[in-house]
């Protein structure tokens, strides 16, 4: 548990990254098979899993350094730059 009472489960970030790897591989295979619609779908879900992992890790790291975490604003954040 974090000092302010929040608990960040970084194992979920690892799980999301495993899902991203799987979806990226499926997308790669779909491209080789010529099924571009399925390749596109799996590429999108891979990206979503990577983004989810990044949010979890950002929350974990910001809990220790006093920087804005989930639900807080930071003008220099990755999400703002998108």
N, CA, C and O atoms as a CHARMM CRD file, in Angstrom:
* protein
*
  328
    1    1 UNK  N      0.84900  -1.18000   0.00000 PROA 1      0.00000
    2    1 UNK  CA     0.00000   0.00000   0.00000 PROA 1      0.00000
    3    1 UNK  C      0.89000   1.23800   0.00000 PROA 1      0.00000
    4    1 UNK  O      1.93000   1.27300   0.65800 PROA 1      0.00000
    5    2 UNK  N      0.46800   2.23600  -0.73900 PROA 2      0.00000
    6    2 UNK  CA     1.21000   3.48300  -0.82800 PROA 2      0.00000
    7    2 UNK  C      0.98300   4.31600   0.43900 PROA 2      0.00000
    8    2 UNK  O      0.00000   4.10300   1.14900 PROA 2      0.00000
    9    3 UNK  N      1.89200   5.26700   0.73000 PROA 3      0.00000
   10    3 UNK  CA     1.77000   6.08800   1.94400 PROA 3      0.00000
   11    3 UNK  C      0.44700   6.83300   2.05800 PROA 3      0.00000
   12    3 UNK  O     -0.04100   7.04200   3.16800 PROA 3      0.00000
   13    4 UNK  N     -0.14400   7.23600   0.94000 PROA 4      0.00000
   14    4 UNK  CA    -1.39500   7.99500   1.00800 PROA 4      0.00000
   15    4 UNK  C     -2.62500   7.09500   1.00900 PROA 4      0.00000
   16    4 UNK  O     -3.74700   7.59100   0.89700 PROA 4      0.00000
   17    5 UNK  N     -2.43500   5.76600   1.13700 PROA 5      0.00000
   18    5 UNK  CA    -3.55800   4.85300   1.21200 PROA 5      0.00000
   19    5 UNK  C     -3.93400   4.20300  -0.10500 PROA 5      0.00000
   20    5 UNK  O     -4.74900   3.28000  -0.13100 PROA 5      0.00000
   21    6 UNK  N     -3.34300   4.67900  -1.21100 PROA 6      0.00000
   22    6 UNK  CA    -3.64300   4.07600  -2.51300 PROA 6      0.00000
   23    6 UNK  C     -2.80400   2.82000  -2.70200 PROA 6      0.00000
   24    6 UNK  O     -1.67200   2.73700  -2.22500 PROA 6      0.00000
   25    7 UNK  N     -3.36700   1.85600  -3.39500 PROA 7      0.00000
   26    7 UNK  CA    -2.63000   0.64300  -3.70400 PROA 7      0.00000
   27    7 UNK  C     -2.61200   0.48100  -5.22100 PROA 7      0.00000
   28    7 UNK  O     -3.66100   0.47300  -5.86500 PROA 7      0.00000
   29    8 UNK  N     -1.41700   0.35300  -5.78100 PROA 8      0.00000
   30    8 UNK  CA    -1.27400   0.19900  -7.21800 PROA 8      0.00000
   31    8 UNK  C     -0.71500  -1.19200  -7.46800 PROA 8      0.00000
   32    8 UNK  O      0.37400  -1.52600  -7.00200 PROA 8      0.00000
   33    9 UNK  N     -1.46800  -2.00100  -8.20800 PROA 9      0.00000
   34    9 UNK  CA    -1.06400  -3.37100  -8.49500 PROA 9      0.00000
   35    9 UNK  C     -0.30800  -3.39300  -9.81600 PROA 9      0.00000
   36    9 UNK  O     -0.91800  -3.40000 -10.88500 PROA 9      0.00000
   37   10 UNK  N      1.02500  -3.40300  -9.74300 PROA 10     0.00000
   38   10 UNK  CA     1.82100  -3.38300 -10.96600 PROA 10     0.00000
   39   10 UNK  C      1.78500  -4.71500 -11.70100 PROA 10     0.00000
   40   10 UNK  O      2.19500  -4.78100 -12.86000 PROA 10     0.00000
   41   11 UNK  N      1.30800  -5.77500 -11.06300 PROA 11     0.00000
   42   11 UNK  CA     1.18200  -7.04400 -11.77500 PROA 11     0.00000
   43   11 UNK  C      0.14700  -6.93100 -12.89100 PROA 11     0.00000
   44   11 UNK  O      0.22000  -7.66200 -13.87900 PROA 11     0.00000
   45   12 UNK  N     -0.80000  -6.03500 -12.74100 PROA 12     0.00000
   46   12 UNK  CA    -1.77400  -5.80100 -13.80900 PROA 12     0.00000
   47   12 UNK  C     -1.09300  -5.18000 -15.02300 PROA 12     0.00000
   48   12 UNK  O     -1.48400  -5.45800 -16.15700 PROA 12     0.00000
   49   13 UNK  N     -0.08300  -4.34600 -14.80200 PROA 13     0.00000
   50   13 UNK  CA     0.67000  -3.78100 -15.93300 PROA 13     0.00000
   51   13 UNK  C      1.38100  -4.89500 -16.69500 PROA 13     0.00000
   52   13 UNK  O      1.40100  -4.89500 -17.92600 PROA 13     0.00000
   53   14 UNK  N      1.95800  -5.83700 -15.97000 PROA 14     0.00000
   54   14 UNK  CA     2.62500  -6.97200 -16.62100 PROA 14     0.00000
   55   14 UNK  C      1.62100  -7.79900 -17.42000 PROA 14     0.00000
   56   14 UNK  O      1.91600  -8.23700 -18.53200 PROA 14     0.00000
   57   15 UNK  N      0.45200  -8.00700 -16.85800 PROA 15     0.00000
   58   15 UNK  CA    -0.58600  -8.77400 -17.56000 PROA 15     0.00000
   59   15 UNK  C     -1.02500  -8.05200 -18.83600 PROA 15     0.00000
   60   15 UNK  O     -1.21400  -8.68300 -19.87600 PROA 15     0.00000
   61   16 UNK  N     -1.18500  -6.74700 -18.75400 PROA 16     0.00000
   62   16 UNK  CA    -1.56800  -5.97300 -19.93700 PROA 16     0.00000
   63   16 UNK  C     -0.49300  -6.05600 -21.03000 PROA 16     0.00000
   64   16 UNK  O     -0.81000  -6.12800 -22.21700 PROA 16     0.00000
   65   17 UNK  N      0.76100  -6.04400 -20.62000 PROA 17     0.00000
   66   17 UNK  CA     1.83600  -6.14500 -21.60600 PROA 17     0.00000
   67   17 UNK  C      1.87000  -7.52500 -22.25300 PROA 17     0.00000
   68   17 UNK  O      2.17000  -7.64500 -23.44100 PROA 17     0.00000
   69   18 UNK  N      1.56600  -8.56700 -21.48100 PROA 18     0.00000
   70   18 UNK  CA     1.46600  -9.90700 -22.06900 PROA 18     0.00000
   71   18 UNK  C      0.33700  -9.96100 -23.09800 PROA 18     0.00000
   72   18 UNK  O      0.49000 -10.56600 -24.15900 PROA 18     0.00000
   73   19 UNK  N     -0.78800  -9.33300 -22.78600 PROA 19     0.00000
   74   19 UNK  CA    -1.89300  -9.27400 -23.73800 PROA 19     0.00000
   75   19 UNK  C     -1.49300  -8.50800 -24.99700 PROA 19     0.00000
   76   19 UNK  O     -1.86700  -8.88700 -26.10700 PROA 19     0.00000
   77   20 UNK  N     -0.74000  -7.44200 -24.82100 PROA 20     0.00000
   78   20 UNK  CA    -0.29600  -6.65000 -25.96600 PROA 20     0.00000
   79   20 UNK  C      0.60600  -7.46600 -26.88500 PROA 20     0.00000
   80   20 UNK  O      0.48500  -7.39900 -28.10800 PROA 20     0.00000
   81   21 UNK  N      1.50800  -8.23200 -26.28900 PROA 21     0.00000
   82   21 UNK  CA     2.39800  -9.07300 -27.08700 PROA 21     0.00000
   83   21 UNK  C      1.58000 -10.08700 -27.89300 PROA 21     0.00000
   84   21 UNK  O      1.83100 -10.29800 -29.08000 PROA 21     0.00000
   85   22 UNK  N      0.61300 -10.70100 -27.24000 PROA 22     0.00000
   86   22 UNK  CA    -0.22800 -11.67800 -27.93600 PROA 22     0.00000
   87   22 UNK  C     -0.98600 -11.02900 -29.09400 PROA 22     0.00000
   88   22 UNK  O     -0.99200 -11.55500 -30.20700 PROA 22     0.00000
   89   23 UNK  N     -1.62000  -9.89700 -28.83300 PROA 23     0.00000
   90   23 UNK  CA    -2.38900  -9.22800 -29.88700 PROA 23     0.00000
   91   23 UNK  C     -1.49300  -8.74900 -31.02500 PROA 23     0.00000
   92   23 UNK  O     -1.89700  -8.78600 -32.18700 PROA 23     0.00000
   93   24 UNK  N     -0.28900  -8.30400 -30.70500 PROA 24     0.00000
   94   24 UNK  CA     0.64100  -7.88600 -31.75800 PROA 24     0.00000
   95   24 UNK  C      1.04000  -9.07900 -32.62400 PROA 24     0.00000
   96   24 UNK  O      1.14800  -8.94800 -33.84300 PROA 24     0.00000
   97   25 UNK  N      1.26000 -10.23600 -32.00900 PROA 25     0.00000
   98   25 UNK  CA     1.60800 -11.43400 -32.76900 PROA 25     0.00000
   99   25 UNK  C      0.44700 -11.87900 -33.66600 PROA 25     0.00000
  100   25 UNK  O      0.65600 -12.25600 -34.81900 PROA 25     0.00000
  101   26 UNK  N     -0.76600 -11.83200 -33.13100 PROA 26     0.00000
  102   26 UNK  CA    -1.93600 -12.18300 -33.93500 PROA 26     0.00000
  103   26 UNK  C     -2.06800 -11.20800 -35.10900 PROA 26     0.00000
  104   26 UNK  O     -2.37400 -11.62300 -36.22700 PROA 26     0.00000
  105   27 UNK  N     -1.84300  -9.93900 -34.86400 PROA 27     0.00000
  106   27 UNK  CA    -1.91600  -8.94800 -35.93100 PROA 27     0.00000
  107   27 UNK  C     -0.87900  -9.24700 -37.01200 PROA 27     0.00000
  108   27 UNK  O     -1.17900  -9.18500 -38.20500 PROA 27     0.00000
  109   28 UNK  N      0.32600  -9.56700 -36.59000 PROA 28     0.00000
  110   28 UNK  CA     1.39300  -9.92300 -37.51900 PROA 28     0.00000
  111   28 UNK  C      0.99000 -11.12600 -38.37500 PROA 28     0.00000
  112   28 UNK  O      1.16100 -11.12400 -39.59400 PROA 28     0.00000
  113   29 UNK  N      0.45600 -12.14200 -37.71600 PROA 29     0.00000
  114   29 UNK  CA     0.02500 -13.34400 -38.43900 PROA 29     0.00000
  115   29 UNK  C     -1.11600 -13.04200 -39.41100 PROA 29     0.00000
  116   29 UNK  O     -1.15200 -13.57800 -40.51800 PROA 29     0.00000
  117   30 UNK  N     -2.03800 -12.19000 -38.99700 PROA 30     0.00000
  118   30 UNK  CA    -3.15100 -11.82000 -39.87800 PROA 30     0.00000
  119   30 UNK  C     -2.65600 -11.09100 -41.12000 PROA 30     0.00000
  120   30 UNK  O     -3.19800 -11.28100 -42.20900 PROA 30     0.00000
  121   31 UNK  N     -1.63700 -10.26300 -40.96500 PROA 31     0.00000
  122   31 UNK  CA    -1.05600  -9.57900 -42.12200 PROA 31     0.00000
  123   31 UNK  C     -0.48300 -10.61000 -43.08300 PROA 31     0.00000
  124   31 UNK  O     -0.68900 -10.52200 -44.29400 PROA 31     0.00000
  125   32 UNK  N      0.23900 -11.59000 -42.54000 PROA 32     0.00000
  126   32 UNK  CA     0.81900 -12.64100 -43.38300 PROA 32     0.00000
  127   32 UNK  C     -0.26400 -13.43800 -44.10600 PROA 32     0.00000
  128   32 UNK  O     -0.04500 -13.91400 -45.22000 PROA 32     0.00000
  129   33 UNK  N     -1.42200 -13.58400 -43.48100 PROA 33     0.00000
  130   33 UNK  CA    -2.52800 -14.32500 -44.09000 PROA 33     0.00000
  131   33 UNK  C     -3.39200 -13.45800 -44.99900 PROA 33     0.00000
  132   33 UNK  O     -4.26500 -13.96700 -45.70100 PROA 33     0.00000
  133   34 UNK  N     -3.15200 -12.15300 -44.98600 PROA 34     0.00000
  134   34 UNK  CA    -3.90900 -11.24800 -45.84100 PROA 34     0.00000
  135   34 UNK  C     -5.24000 -10.80600 -45.27800 PROA 34     0.00000
  136   34 UNK  O     -6.06400 -10.26100 -46.01400 PROA 34     0.00000
  137   35 UNK  N     -5.47700 -11.02200 -43.99900 PROA 35     0.00000
  138   35 UNK  CA    -6.73500 -10.59100 -43.37700 PROA 35     0.00000
  139   35 UNK  C     -6.49400  -9.26100 -42.65800 PROA 35     0.00000
  140   35 UNK  O     -6.30100  -9.20300 -41.44300 PROA 35     0.00000
  141   36 UNK  N     -6.51400  -8.21800 -43.45200 PROA 36     0.00000
  142   36 UNK  CA    -6.13000  -6.89800 -42.94700 PROA 36     0.00000
  143   36 UNK  C     -7.10500  -6.33200 -41.92200 PROA 36     0.00000
  144   36 UNK  O     -6.69200  -5.60600 -41.01900 PROA 36     0.00000
  145   37 UNK  N     -8.37900  -6.64800 -42.04400 PROA 37     0.00000
  146   37 UNK  CA    -9.34900  -6.14300 -41.08000 PROA 37     0.00000
  147   37 UNK  C     -9.05500  -6.70500 -39.68300 PROA 37     0.00000
  148   37 UNK  O     -9.06200  -5.96400 -38.69900 PROA 37     0.00000
  149   38 UNK  N     -8.80000  -7.99900 -39.60100 PROA 38     0.00000
  150   38 UNK  CA    -8.45600  -8.61500 -38.31200 PROA 38     0.00000
  151   38 UNK  C     -7.09700  -8.12000 -37.82100 PROA 38     0.00000
  152   38 UNK  O     -6.91000  -7.92300 -36.62100 PROA 38     0.00000
  153   39 UNK  N     -6.15800  -7.91700 -38.72600 PROA 39     0.00000
  154   39 UNK  CA    -4.84300  -7.39100 -38.33900 PROA 39     0.00000
  155   39 UNK  C     -4.99800  -6.01700 -37.69800 PROA 39     0.00000
  156   39 UNK  O     -4.37100  -5.71900 -36.68100 PROA 39     0.00000
  157   40 UNK  N     -5.83500  -5.19200 -38.30200 PROA 40     0.00000
  158   40 UNK  CA    -6.07400  -3.84500 -37.77700 PROA 40     0.00000
  159   40 UNK  C     -6.72100  -3.90000 -36.39600 PROA 40     0.00000
  160   40 UNK  O     -6.32800  -3.16700 -35.48900 PROA 40     0.00000
  161   41 UNK  N     -7.71000  -4.77200 -36.24500 PROA 41     0.00000
  162   41 UNK  CA    -8.39500  -4.90700 -34.95400 PROA 41     0.00000
  163   41 UNK  C     -7.41400  -5.31900 -33.85500 PROA 41     0.00000
  164   41 UNK  O     -7.42600  -4.74700 -32.76500 PROA 41     0.00000
  165   42 UNK  N     -6.57500  -6.29700 -34.13600 PROA 42     0.00000
  166   42 UNK  CA    -5.62200  -6.76500 -33.11900 PROA 42     0.00000
  167   42 UNK  C     -4.51900  -5.73900 -32.85100 PROA 42     0.00000
  168   42 UNK  O     -4.01200  -5.66200 -31.73300 PROA 42     0.00000
  169   43 UNK  N     -4.14500  -4.95700 -33.85300 PROA 43     0.00000
  170   43 UNK  CA    -3.17200  -3.88900 -33.62800 PROA 43     0.00000
  171   43 UNK  C     -3.74800  -2.83500 -32.67800 PROA 43     0.00000
  172   43 UNK  O     -3.04100  -2.31300 -31.81600 PROA 43     0.00000
  173   44 UNK  N     -5.02500  -2.53100 -32.84500 PROA 44     0.00000
  174   44 UNK  CA    -5.68300  -1.55600 -31.96600 PROA 44     0.00000
  175   44 UNK  C     -5.75500  -2.08700 -30.53300 PROA 44     0.00000
  176   44 UNK  O     -5.47900  -1.35300 -29.58400 PROA 44     0.00000
  177   45 UNK  N     -6.12400  -3.35700 -30.37600 PROA 45     0.00000
  178   45 UNK  CA    -6.22100  -3.90300 -29.01800 PROA 45     0.00000
  179   45 UNK  C     -4.84000  -4.03000 -28.37200 PROA 45     0.00000
  180   45 UNK  O     -4.71000  -3.90200 -27.15500 PROA 45     0.00000
  181   46 UNK  N     -3.81600  -4.27900 -29.18000 PROA 46     0.00000
  182   46 UNK  CA    -2.44700  -4.30700 -28.63300 PROA 46     0.00000
  183   46 UNK  C     -2.07300  -2.92400 -28.11100 PROA 46     0.00000
  184   46 UNK  O     -1.50100  -2.79800 -27.02800 PROA 46     0.00000
  185   47 UNK  N     -2.39200  -1.90500 -28.86800 PROA 47     0.00000
  186   47 UNK  CA    -2.08700  -0.53300 -28.45600 PROA 47     0.00000
  187   47 UNK  C     -2.83700  -0.15600 -27.17800 PROA 47     0.00000
  188   47 UNK  O     -2.28700   0.50700 -26.29900 PROA 47     0.00000
  189   48 UNK  N     -4.09600  -0.58700 -27.08600 PROA 48     0.00000
  190   48 UNK  CA    -4.88900  -0.28800 -25.89600 PROA 48     0.00000
  191   48 UNK  C     -4.28200  -0.95000 -24.65700 PROA 48     0.00000
  192   48 UNK  O     -4.26500  -0.35500 -23.58000 PROA 48     0.00000
  193   49 UNK  N     -3.79000  -2.16700 -24.80900 PROA 49     0.00000
  194   49 UNK  CA    -3.17300  -2.86700 -23.67400 PROA 49     0.00000
  195   49 UNK  C     -1.87400  -2.18100 -23.24800 PROA 49     0.00000
  196   49 UNK  O     -1.59400  -2.06900 -22.05500 PROA 49     0.00000
  197   50 UNK  N     -1.09200  -1.73000 -24.20800 PROA 50     0.00000
  198   50 UNK  CA     0.14300  -0.99800 -23.88100 PROA 50     0.00000
  199   50 UNK  C     -0.19100   0.30400 -23.16500 PROA 50     0.00000
  200   50 UNK  O      0.46400   0.66200 -22.18600 PROA 50     0.00000
  201   51 UNK  N     -1.20100   1.00700 -23.64800 PROA 51     0.00000
  202   51 UNK  CA    -1.61700   2.25400 -22.99900 PROA 51     0.00000
  203   51 UNK  C     -2.08000   2.00300 -21.56400 PROA 51     0.00000
  204   51 UNK  O     -1.77400   2.78600 -20.66500 PROA 51     0.00000
  205   52 UNK  N     -2.81700   0.90900 -21.35100 PROA 52     0.00000
  206   52 UNK  CA    -3.28700   0.57900 -20.00200 PROA 52     0.00000
  207   52 UNK  C     -2.10600   0.30800 -19.07300 PROA 52     0.00000
  208   52 UNK  O     -2.09500   0.75200 -17.92500 PROA 52     0.00000
  209   53 UNK  N     -1.11900  -0.42100 -19.57600 PROA 53     0.00000
  210   53 UNK  CA     0.07200  -0.70200 -18.76200 PROA 53     0.00000
  211   53 UNK  C      0.80900   0.58800 -18.42300 PROA 53     0.00000
  212   53 UNK  O      1.28600   0.75900 -17.30000 PROA 53     0.00000
  213   54 UNK  N      0.90100   1.48100 -19.37900 PROA 54     0.00000
  214   54 UNK  CA     1.59500   2.75100 -19.14300 PROA 54     0.00000
  215   54 UNK  C      0.89500   3.57100 -18.06900 PROA 54     0.00000
  216   54 UNK  O      1.55700   4.19400 -17.23900 PROA 54     0.00000
  217   55 UNK  N     -0.42000   3.58100 -18.07400 PROA 55     0.00000
  218   55 UNK  CA    -1.18600   4.33000 -17.07100 PROA 55     0.00000
  219   55 UNK  C     -0.94600   3.74500 -15.67800 PROA 55     0.00000
  220   55 UNK  O     -0.76700   4.48900 -14.71300 PROA 55     0.00000
  221   56 UNK  N     -0.94100   2.43500 -15.57500 PROA 56     0.00000
  222   56 UNK  CA    -0.70200   1.78000 -14.28100 PROA 56     0.00000
  223   56 UNK  C      0.69400   2.10500 -13.76600 PROA 56     0.00000
  224   56 UNK  O      0.86700   2.44900 -12.59700 PROA 56     0.00000
  225   57 UNK  N      1.68400   1.99500 -14.63800 PROA 57     0.00000
  226   57 UNK  CA     3.05900   2.28500 -14.22100 PROA 57     0.00000
  227   57 UNK  C      3.24100   3.75900 -13.87100 PROA 57     0.00000
  228   57 UNK  O      3.96500   4.09400 -12.93400 PROA 57     0.00000
  229   58 UNK  N      2.58600   4.63000 -14.61900 PROA 58     0.00000
  230   58 UNK  CA     2.65500   6.06800 -14.29300 PROA 58     0.00000
  231   58 UNK  C      2.06800   6.33800 -12.91200 PROA 58     0.00000
  232   58 UNK  O      2.62000   7.12100 -12.13900 PROA 58     0.00000
  233   59 UNK  N      0.95100   5.69000 -12.60600 PROA 59     0.00000
  234   59 UNK  CA     0.32200   5.87800 -11.29500 PROA 59     0.00000
  235   59 UNK  C      1.22600   5.37000 -10.18400 PROA 59     0.00000
  236   59 UNK  O      1.35100   6.00300  -9.13600 PROA 59     0.00000
  237   60 UNK  N      1.85300   4.22900 -10.41600 PROA 60     0.00000
  238   60 UNK  CA     2.76400   3.66500  -9.41400 PROA 60     0.00000
  239   60 UNK  C      3.95400   4.59000  -9.17200 PROA 60     0.00000
  240   60 UNK  O      4.31200   4.86900  -8.02800 PROA 60     0.00000
  241   61 UNK  N      4.55700   5.05600 -10.24800 PROA 61     0.00000
  242   61 UNK  CA     5.73500   5.91300 -10.10900 PROA 61     0.00000
  243   61 UNK  C      5.38600   7.27100  -9.51500 PROA 61     0.00000
  244   61 UNK  O      6.15300   7.81100  -8.71700 PROA 61     0.00000
  245   62 UNK  N      4.25100   7.82600  -9.88900 PROA 62     0.00000
  246   62 UNK  CA     3.89100   9.14600  -9.37900 PROA 62     0.00000
  247   62 UNK  C      3.47800   9.09600  -7.91000 PROA 62     0.00000
  248   62 UNK  O      3.53300  10.11500  -7.22200 PROA 62     0.00000
  249   63 UNK  N      3.06900   7.93800  -7.42600 PROA 63     0.00000
  250   63 UNK  CA     2.69600   7.82100  -6.01500 PROA 63     0.00000
  251   63 UNK  C      3.90800   8.02900  -5.12000 PROA 63     0.00000
  252   63 UNK  O      3.77200   8.49000  -3.98700 PROA 63     0.00000
  253   64 UNK  N      5.08600   7.69400  -5.61900 PROA 64     0.00000
  254   64 UNK  CA     6.30500   7.83300  -4.81900 PROA 64     0.00000
  255   64 UNK  C      6.94400   9.21200  -4.91200 PROA 64     0.00000
  256   64 UNK  O      7.59200   9.65600  -3.96500 PROA 64     0.00000
  257   65 UNK  N      6.77100   9.89500  -6.04500 PROA 65     0.00000
  258   65 UNK  CA     7.50400  11.14400  -6.21800 PROA 65     0.00000
  259   65 UNK  C      6.65300  12.40200  -6.07100 PROA 65     0.00000
  260   65 UNK  O      7.14400  13.51000  -6.28500 PROA 65     0.00000
  261   66 UNK  N      5.39900  12.24300  -5.71200 PROA 66     0.00000
  262   66 UNK  CA     4.54500  13.39800  -5.49300 PROA 66     0.00000
  263   66 UNK  C      4.02700  14.04300  -6.75900 PROA 66     0.00000
  264   66 UNK  O      3.35900  15.07400  -6.69300 PROA 66     0.00000
  265   67 UNK  N      4.31600  13.46300  -7.90400 PROA 67     0.00000
  266   67 UNK  CA     3.81400  13.99800  -9.17400 PROA 67     0.00000
  267   67 UNK  C      2.35400  13.61400  -9.34200 PROA 67     0.00000
  268   67 UNK  O      1.87200  12.69300  -8.68200 PROA 67     0.00000
  269   68 UNK  N      1.64600  14.31700 -10.22400 PROA 68     0.00000
  270   68 UNK  CA     0.24100  13.97400 -10.45200 PROA 68     0.00000
  271   68 UNK  C      0.08800  12.53500 -10.92400 PROA 68     0.00000
  272   68 UNK  O      0.86700  12.06400 -11.75200 PROA 68     0.00000
  273   69 UNK  N     -0.91000  11.84000 -10.40100 PROA 69     0.00000
  274   69 UNK  CA    -1.18400  10.46500 -10.78800 PROA 69     0.00000
  275   69 UNK  C     -2.53000  10.37100 -11.47000 PROA 69     0.00000
  276   69 UNK  O     -2.94700  11.30800 -12.15100 PROA 69     0.00000
  277   70 UNK  N     -3.20600   9.27300 -11.30100 PROA 70     0.00000
  278   70 UNK  CA    -4.51300   9.09100 -11.91100 PROA 70     0.00000
  279   70 UNK  C     -5.50100  10.10900 -11.35900 PROA 70     0.00000
  280   70 UNK  O     -5.56000  10.33300 -10.15000 PROA 70     0.00000
  281   71 UNK  N     -6.26100  10.71400 -12.23100 PROA 71     0.00000
  282   71 UNK  CA    -7.27300  11.66200 -11.81300 PROA 71     0.00000
  283   71 UNK  C     -6.74400  13.06500 -11.56700 PROA 71     0.00000
  284   71 UNK  O     -7.51800  13.96600 -11.24100 PROA 71     0.00000
  285   72 UNK  N     -5.44700  13.26600 -11.71700 PROA 72     0.00000
  286   72 UNK  CA    -4.86600  14.58200 -11.52500 PROA 72     0.00000
  287   72 UNK  C     -4.34900  15.07700 -12.86400 PROA 72     0.00000
  288   72 UNK  O     -4.15100  14.28500 -13.78500 PROA 72     0.00000
  289   73 UNK  N     -4.12900  16.37300 -12.97800 PROA 73     0.00000
  290   73 UNK  CA    -3.67600  16.91500 -14.24900 PROA 73     0.00000
  291   73 UNK  C     -2.19400  17.22900 -14.20300 PROA 73     0.00000
  292   73 UNK  O     -1.64000  17.58700 -13.16400 PROA 73     0.00000
  293   74 UNK  N     -1.56600  17.08200 -15.36800 PROA 74     0.00000
  294   74 UNK  CA    -0.16000  17.40700 -15.53100 PROA 74     0.00000
  295   74 UNK  C      0.01600  17.82600 -16.98400 PROA 74     0.00000
  296   74 UNK  O     -0.15500  17.00000 -17.88100 PROA 74     0.00000
  297   75 UNK  N      0.35200  19.07600 -17.23800 PROA 75     0.00000
  298   75 UNK  CA     0.43900  19.57100 -18.58800 PROA 75     0.00000
  299   75 UNK  C      1.49400  18.86300 -19.41800 PROA 75     0.00000
  300   75 UNK  O      1.40500  18.86600 -20.64600 PROA 75     0.00000
  301   76 UNK  N      2.49700  18.25500 -18.78300 PROA 76     0.00000
  302   76 UNK  CA     3.55500  17.57400 -19.50800 PROA 76     0.00000
  303   76 UNK  C      3.31500  16.07800 -19.62400 PROA 76     0.00000
  304   76 UNK  O      4.22000  15.34700 -20.02700 PROA 76     0.00000
  305   77 UNK  N      2.13900  15.60600 -19.28900 PROA 77     0.00000
  306   77 UNK  CA     1.88700  14.15700 -19.30200 PROA 77     0.00000
  307   77 UNK  C      1.78600  13.62800 -20.72000 PROA 77     0.00000
  308   77 UNK  O      1.49300  14.36800 -21.65900 PROA 77     0.00000
  309   78 UNK  N      2.03400  12.33300 -20.85800 PROA 78     0.00000
  310   78 UNK  CA     1.95300  11.63900 -22.13700 PROA 78     0.00000
  311   78 UNK  C      0.53500  11.74000 -22.70100 PROA 78     0.00000
  312   78 UNK  O      0.35900  11.97700 -23.89600 PROA 78     0.00000
  313   79 UNK  N     -0.44700  11.56800 -21.86900 PROA 79     0.00000
  314   79 UNK  CA    -1.83000  11.58600 -22.33500 PROA 79     0.00000
  315   79 UNK  C     -2.19100  12.95100 -22.88700 PROA 79     0.00000
  316   79 UNK  O     -2.91200  13.03400 -23.88100 PROA 79     0.00000
  317   80 UNK  N     -1.71200  14.02100 -22.27500 PROA 80     0.00000
  318   80 UNK  CA    -1.98300  15.37100 -22.75200 PROA 80     0.00000
  319   80 UNK  C     -1.37600  15.59000 -24.12600 PROA 80     0.00000
  320   80 UNK  O     -1.96300  16.28000 -24.95900 PROA 80     0.00000
  321   81 UNK  N     -0.18300  15.00000 -24.37800 PROA 81     0.00000
  322   81 UNK  CA     0.49600  15.17600 -25.64700 PROA 81     0.00000
  323   81 UNK  C     -0.21600  14.49400 -26.79600 PROA 81     0.00000
  324   81 UNK  O     -0.00500  14.86300 -27.95200 PROA 81     0.00000
  325   82 UNK  N     -1.06500  13.49700 -26.50700 PROA 82     0.00000
  326   82 UNK  CA    -1.79100  12.80500 -27.57300 PROA 82     0.00000
  327   82 UNK  C     -2.84700  13.70100 -28.05800 PROA 82     0.00000
  328   82 UNK  O     -3.59800  13.33800 -28.96300 PROA 82     0.00000
